[in-house]
Amino acid sequence: MAAGRNSNPNPNPPEPQLPMPEAFKNRIQEIAESEGKNIDEQSVVFVMEKQLSPSDVESAQHRLFIAPLKNKFLTADEDIFLKQFQGKNKNSKPVWIIDPDRDKSSVTLKRWRTGTSPDRLAYVFCNEWKRIVKKNNLQNTDGVRLWAVRVGLDRELWFALDKLPTNDPPPPRARGNLLNRSSIMEQKRDSDEKNSDIELEAKMKKNTEIELEVNTKKNSEIELEADMKKNSEIELEVDIKMKNSEIELEAKMKKNSEIELETKMKKNSEIELEANMKKKNSDIELEDKTENSRIQRGPELPIEVVNKIKEIERGEVDQSKILVIRKPLSSYDLNKSDDCFFIPPAEMLNGDFLNRDERVLLLTEQLPHLCVELIDTKLESHSVRLIPWYKPGFVVTKGWNFVVSSNKLEKGQILELWALRVEKRLWFVLRDVTRK
């Protein structure tokens, strides 16, 4: 019996650790030091070696498939986060990658299940991956290696992608070592992709449609039509009947998925739903009054700011305002590819600047965001978006790059972001409090 057990080795042994090339270590350390951080060399994990497949480099798919892993590179919290959903989509995590040209780029890491087997869990790089493929001229005949490493006190997740020399043979497919196991997994993955090609294409089309809706800023009627097309005829009929009575609304909420909840919260039914909720539960008004009582009053707004807002909105400006954050600008805030002003949870001075309806919207929307007007340090108005980021944090985006350029903002400059209400609508005021 003992001999039999020894003849069946562990089918999923960890992959041998290949060391990260010194050129990549030195480059990551150089970038980290420029941002006031250090690389943790003890955290280096060899992720995989593979020959790129056609689907890895096709512009229509724009993602790098990372085969089911044996060497763990995620923390337990990160692994749990990527398993969870935001609306009907799984969570994703922005990470940094050093490409074969030693340049730093931002990509999005997502968790995929390929097939029905529970061990067919894999990951993909998406969003900026297509640009990395084009920039580094990656082909489906190229072999690559991938490492993960932690940087800085916050243990940021970075990756290093090395392209094997073209005069080297591609990773072998039939030898009993690390490369053989990676190749076997790649072959099995390719087989699974062919068997479930229709399913994978459908998933990718859904993701592409959602991203396209955000980028093209479709109005609420187009978004509602797209959501309704995804539902069956029965779900569509329930959606329509739901508006007639409270009983139909409750039945719809029980029978339908999160997509139906998103549809209910769209602008076309938002006013009606809000009225019904306020009639049935007076506690909502009490909660709003309680929230208003917690508002921190700062010094009165300068008269030029008040006049500027009145000129734009022609409404009543509530002098009550909340200081959301005071912080020096970092390199992340000035990164044009991010187009984001980050409001980390640990640095927020007050998180009660949203009313109840705004919080519900950011919790239930499939692509949660609020459209906000921002008055910058030059008293110019900008339309920006507020989206959740690492709850309960936020980012100001979709227009932040123009604020940076028009105000000539620089790293280390200390800014305050104030929130206020104009005719009950959320506005931001940006103030430069850097000591001259």
C-alpha positions in Angstrom: 0.0 0.0 0.0 2.9 2.4 0.8 4.4 1.8 -2.6 1.1 2.5 -4.2 0.8 5.8 -2.5 4.3 6.9 -3.5 3.5 6.1 -7.2 0.7 8.7 -7.2 2.4 12.0 -6.6 0.4 15.2 -5.8 -1.3 16.2 -9.0 -1.1 19.9 -8.1 2.4 20.5 -6.8 3.5 24.1 -6.5 5.5 25.5 -9.5 9.2 25.8 -9.0 10.2 29.4 -8.3 12.1 31.0 -11.1 14.0 34.1 -9.9 12.9 37.5 -11.2 15.6 39.0 -13.6 17.8 41.6 -11.9 16.9 44.1 -14.6 13.3 44.0 -13.6 14.1 44.1 -9.9 16.3 47.2 -10.4 13.6 48.9 -12.6 10.8 48.3 -10.0 13.1 49.6 -7.2 13.9 52.7 -9.3 10.2 53.5 -9.9 9.3 52.7 -6.3 12.0 55.0 -4.8 10.8 57.8 -7.1 7.4 57.4 -5.3 8.9 57.1 -1.8 8.5 53.3 -1.6 10.6 50.2 -1.6 10.3 46.8 -3.3 9.9 43.7 -1.0 12.2 41.3 -2.7 11.1 38.5 -0.3 7.6 38.7 -1.7 8.5 37.8 -5.3 6.3 35.0 -6.7 6.8 33.3 -10.1 3.3 33.2 -11.6 3.7 31.4 -14.9 5.6 30.8 -18.2 3.6 30.3 -21.4 3.5 30.8 -25.1 0.9 33.5 -26.0 -2.2 32.1 -27.7 -4.1 33.9 -30.5 -6.8 35.0 -28.0 -4.1 36.7 -25.8 -3.1 39.1 -28.6 -6.3 39.6 -30.6 -7.4 43.3 -30.4 -11.0 42.2 -30.2 -10.5 40.3 -26.9 -7.8 42.5 -25.3 -6.9 40.3 -22.3 -4.1 38.1 -21.2 -5.3 34.7 -19.9 -3.4 33.5 -16.8 -3.8 29.8 -16.5 -5.1 28.1 -13.3 -2.4 28.8 -10.7 -0.4 26.8 -8.2 1.7 29.5 -6.8 -0.5 32.0 -4.8 0.3 35.7 -5.3 -2.9 37.2 -3.7 -3.6 37.8 -0.1 -6.6 36.2 1.5 -8.5 39.6 1.5 -7.7 40.2 -2.1 -8.8 36.7 -3.1 -12.1 37.2 -1.2 -12.6 40.6 -2.8 -12.2 39.2 -6.4 -14.7 36.5 -5.7 -17.4 39.0 -4.7 -19.7 40.9 -7.1 -20.4 44.6 -7.6 -23.9 44.5 -9.1 -23.9 41.6 -11.5 -20.2 41.8 -12.3 -17.4 40.4 -10.3 -15.0 42.8 -8.5 -11.8 43.8 -10.2 -8.5 45.2 -8.9 -6.2 47.8 -10.5 -2.6 46.7 -10.5 0.7 47.9 -11.9 2.7 45.9 -14.5 6.3 46.4 -15.8 6.2 45.4 -19.5 9.1 43.9 -21.5 10.3 47.5 -22.4 10.5 48.2 -18.6 7.7 50.7 -18.7 5.0 50.9 -16.0 1.4 50.6 -16.9 -1.9 50.2 -15.1 -4.0 47.1 -15.9 -7.1 45.5 -14.3 -6.9 42.1 -12.7 -10.1 39.9 -12.8 -11.0 36.4 -11.7 -12.6 34.1 -14.2 -14.1 30.6 -14.1 -13.5 28.6 -17.3 -15.7 25.7 -17.5 -17.8 24.0 -14.8 -15.0 22.3 -12.8 -14.3 24.1 -9.5 -10.5 23.9 -10.1 -10.9 25.8 -13.4 -10.3 29.2 -11.8 -8.0 31.6 -13.6 -7.3 35.3 -13.9 -7.0 37.8 -16.7 -5.3 41.2 -17.3 -7.7 43.4 -19.2 -8.4 47.1 -20.1 -4.8 48.4 -20.9 -3.6 44.9 -22.0 -4.3 45.7 -25.7 -2.0 48.8 -25.5 0.8 46.7 -23.9 0.5 44.1 -26.7 0.7 46.8 -29.4 3.5 48.7 -27.7 5.7 45.6 -27.2 4.8 44.0 -30.5 3.7 40.7 -28.8 2.8 37.9 -31.1 1.1 34.5 -30.5 4.4 32.8 -31.2 6.1 34.7 -28.3 7.0 33.1 -25.0 6.5 35.2 -21.8 7.2 34.9 -18.1 5.2 36.6 -15.3 6.2 37.4 -11.7 4.3 39.1 -8.9 5.9 41.3 -6.2 4.7 43.6 -3.3 5.8 47.3 -3.2 5.6 49.9 -0.4 4.0 49.9 3.1 0.6 49.3 1.6 1.8 46.1 0.0 0.7 47.2 -3.5 0.5 44.4 -6.0 2.9 44.8 -9.0 3.7 42.4 -11.9 6.8 42.0 -14.1 6.2 40.6 -17.7 9.4 39.4 -19.5 9.4 38.4 -23.1 11.6 35.4 -24.0 14.2 36.1 -26.8 12.9 35.3 -30.2 15.8 33.1 -31.0 14.8 30.8 -28.1 12.3 28.0 -28.8 8.8 28.6 -27.4 8.0 26.9 -24.1 8.0 23.1 -24.8 4.8 21.2 -24.7 6.0 17.6 -23.9 8.7 17.6 -21.2 8.1 16.7 -17.6 9.2 20.0 -16.0 7.8 23.4 -15.2 7.4 24.3 -18.9 5.7 21.0 -19.7 3.1 21.5 -16.9 2.5 25.1 -18.1 2.1 23.9 -21.7 -0.3 21.0 -20.7 -2.4 23.5 -18.8 -2.4 25.8 -21.8 -3.4 23.0 -24.1 -6.2 22.0 -21.7 -7.3 25.6 -21.4 -7.3 26.0 -25.3 -9.5 22.9 -25.5 -11.9 24.3 -22.9 -12.0 27.6 -24.7 -13.0 25.8 -27.9 -15.7 23.7 -26.2 -17.1 26.8 -24.4 -16.3 29.4 -27.2 -19.9 30.6 -27.4 -20.1 31.1 -23.6 -16.8 32.9 -23.4 -17.7 35.2 -26.3 -21.0 36.0 -24.7 -19.3 37.0 -21.4 -16.8 39.1 -23.2 -19.5 40.8 -25.2 -21.4 41.7 -22.1 -18.3 43.2 -20.5 -17.5 45.1 -23.6 -21.0 46.5 -23.8 -20.9 47.7 -20.2 -17.6 49.5 -20.7 -18.8 51.0 -24.0 -21.9 52.4 -22.2 -19.7 54.2 -19.7 -17.2 55.5 -22.2 -19.9 56.9 -24.6 -22.0 58.3 -21.7 -25.3 56.9 -23.0 -28.4 58.4 -21.6 -30.7 56.6 -19.2 -33.2 55.6 -21.9 -30.5 53.7 -23.9 -29.2 52.0 -20.8 -32.7 51.0 -19.8 -33.3 49.5 -23.3 -30.1 47.6 -23.1 -30.9 46.1 -19.7 -34.4 45.2 -20.8 -33.1 43.3 -23.9 -31.0 41.1 -21.6 -34.1 40.0 -19.6 -36.5 37.4 -20.8 -40.1 38.2 -22.0 -41.4 37.1 -18.6 -39.0 39.5 -16.7 -39.9 42.4 -19.0 -43.6 41.8 -18.4 -43.0 41.7 -14.6 -41.0 45.0 -14.9 -43.9 46.8 -16.5 -46.6 45.4 -14.1 -44.4 46.2 -11.1 -45.1 50.0 -11.5 -48.9 49.5 -10.9 -48.8 48.5 -7.2 -46.7 47.8 -4.2 -47.5 44.0 -4.4 -46.2 43.8 -7.9 -43.1 45.7 -6.9 -42.4 43.2 -4.1 -43.0 40.2 -6.3 -40.6 41.6 -8.9 -37.9 42.2 -6.3 -38.2 38.5 -5.1 -38.3 36.9 -8.6 -35.8 39.1 -10.5 -32.0 39.3 -10.2 -29.8 42.3 -9.4 -30.3 43.4 -13.0 -34.0 44.2 -12.2 -33.0 46.2 -9.2 -30.6 48.2 -11.4 -33.5 48.8 -13.9 -35.8 50.0 -11.1 -33.2 52.6 -10.0 -32.8 54.1 -13.5 -33.8 57.7 -14.0 -37.0 56.9 -15.8 -38.5 55.3 -12.6 -36.4 57.0 -10.0 -38.9 59.8 -9.2 -41.8 57.4 -8.9 -39.9 55.0 -6.7 -38.7 57.7 -4.5 -42.2 59.1 -4.0 -43.6 55.6 -3.1 -40.7 55.0 -0.6 -41.2 58.3 1.1 -45.0 57.8 1.4 -44.6 54.3 3.0 -41.7 55.1 5.4 -41.5 58.5 7.1 -38.4 57.2 8.9 -36.5 58.1 5.7 -37.2 61.8 6.2 -36.2 61.5 9.9 -32.9 59.9 8.8 -32.2 62.7 6.3 -32.8 65.3 9.1 -30.5 63.4 11.3 -27.8 63.4 8.6 -28.3 67.1 8.1 -27.7 67.7 11.8 -24.3 66.0 11.6 -23.1 68.3 8.8 -19.9 70.1 9.8 -20.1 73.8 9.1 -17.0 75.5 8.0 -16.3 79.2 7.4 -18.7 80.8 5.0 -17.9 80.4 1.3 -16.1 83.4 -0.2 -18.6 85.7 -2.0 -16.9 85.1 -5.3 -17.5 81.4 -5.0 -21.2 82.0 -4.1 -21.6 84.4 -7.0 -20.0 81.9 -9.4 -22.3 79.1 -8.4 -25.4 81.4 -8.6 -24.3 82.4 -12.1 -24.1 78.8 -13.2 -27.0 77.2 -11.3 -29.3 80.3 -10.6 -30.3 78.6 -7.4 -30.1 79.0 -3.7 -26.6 78.1 -2.3 -26.6 76.4 1.1 -23.8 77.8 3.2 -23.6 74.5 5.1 -20.7 72.5 3.7 -18.5 69.6 4.6 -14.7 69.3 4.4 -14.3 65.9 2.7 -10.5 65.7 2.5 -7.3 67.7 2.9 -4.2 66.2 1.3 -1.1 66.8 -0.7 -1.3 65.7 -4.4 0.5 62.5 -5.2 1.8 61.1 -8.4 -1.3 58.9 -8.7 -3.5 62.1 -8.6 -1.5 63.5 -11.5 -1.3 60.3 -13.6 -3.0 61.2 -16.9 -3.8 57.5 -17.7 -5.8 57.3 -14.4 -7.7 60.6 -14.7 -8.5 60.3 -10.9 -8.3 62.4 -7.7 -8.2 59.7 -5.0 -10.1 60.0 -1.8 -8.8 57.1 0.3 -10.9 56.0 3.3 -8.0 56.4 5.7 -7.6 60.1 4.7 -11.2 61.2 4.6 -12.1 63.8 7.2 -15.9 63.3 6.8 -17.8 60.6 4.9 -21.3 62.0 5.6 -21.5 64.3 2.6 -23.8 62.1 0.6 -27.6 61.9 1.2 -29.5 58.6 1.5 -30.6 58.5 -2.1 -27.1 59.1 -3.3 -25.7 56.3 -1.1 -28.4 53.9 -2.3 -27.5 54.8 -6.0 -23.8 54.1 -5.4 -24.6 50.7 -3.7 -27.1 49.3 -6.2 -26.1 50.7 -9.6 -24.3 48.3 -12.0 -21.9 51.0 -12.9 -22.2 53.4 -9.9 -21.4 57.0 -10.3 -22.7 60.5 -9.5 -22.4 63.5 -11.8 -21.1 66.5 -9.8 -20.2 70.1 -10.7 -16.7 71.2 -9.4 -15.6 74.8 -8.9 -11.7 74.8 -9.1 -9.2 77.2 -7.6 -9.6 79.6 -10.5 -13.4 79.7 -10.1 -13.9 77.7 -13.2 -16.7 75.0 -13.4 -16.1 71.4 -14.4 -18.4 68.4 -14.8 -16.9 65.4 -13.1 -18.0 62.0 -11.8 -17.8 60.6 -8.3 -17.4 56.8 -8.1 -16.8 54.4 -5.1 -13.3 53.1 -4.7 -12.2 50.6 -2.0 -15.3 51.2 0.2 -15.8 53.6 1.8 -13.4 55.6 -0.4 -14.1 57.5 -3.6 -12.4 59.0 -6.7 -13.2 62.1 -8.7 -12.8 61.2 -12.4 -14.0 61.9 -16.0 -12.8 65.5 -16.1 -10.1 65.5 -13.4 -7.3 65.7 -16.0 -8.7 69.0 -17.3 -8.8 70.4 -13.8 -5.1 69.4 -13.3 -4.0 71.1 -16.6 -6.1 74.2 -16.3 -5.0 74.8 -12.7 -1.4 73.7 -13.3 -1.5 71.4 -10.3 1.7 69.9 -9.0 2.8 67.0 -6.8 2.9 68.0 -3.1 0.4 70.8 -3.6 -2.1 70.7 -0.7 -5.8 70.8 -1.7 -9.1 70.8 0.2 -12.2 69.3 -1.3 -15.5 70.7 0.1 -19.0 69.4 -0.5 -22.1 71.6 -0.5 -25.7 71.7 -1.7 -27.2 73.9 -4.4 -30.9 73.4 -4.7 -30.3 70.0 -2.9 -27.8 69.0 -5.6 -24.3 68.0 -4.7 -21.4 70.3 -5.7 -17.7 70.3 -5.0 -15.4 73.3 -4.3 -11.6 72.8 -4.7 -9.3 75.1 -2.6 -5.5 75.4 -2.6 -4.3 75.7 1.0 -0.6 75.2 0.2 1.5 77.5 2.4 3.2 80.0 0.1 
